[in-house]
Amino acid sequence: MVKIRLTRGGAKKRPFYHIIVTDSRSARDGRNIERLGYYNPVASGNDKRVELDVERVKHWVERGAQMTEKVADLYKQAQKSGEQAEAA
């Protein structure tokens, strides 16, 4: 099964996550199919907290990919911020 999930990067006590598409059997930091964006939980100032290619996520979900709970929350946030940017 194909999953859309987070893979951890960054330094000790400063996590940074890439949002990737991968086979569910591969390790968290193993091989991935496509990188869709990132999530920076410790973002401050002008740093972006979430960057996500919403169109590619839709593409993968249409083809049967499953999102983890955290990625689903980030997807909703990215959609909201995209709508606000279009309205401005």
Secondary structure, DSSP 8 states (H G I E B T S, - for coil): -EEEEEEEEEETTEEEEEEEEEETTS-TTS--SEEEEEE-TT--TT--SEEE-HHHHHHHHHTT-EE-HHHHHHHHHHHHHHHHHHH-
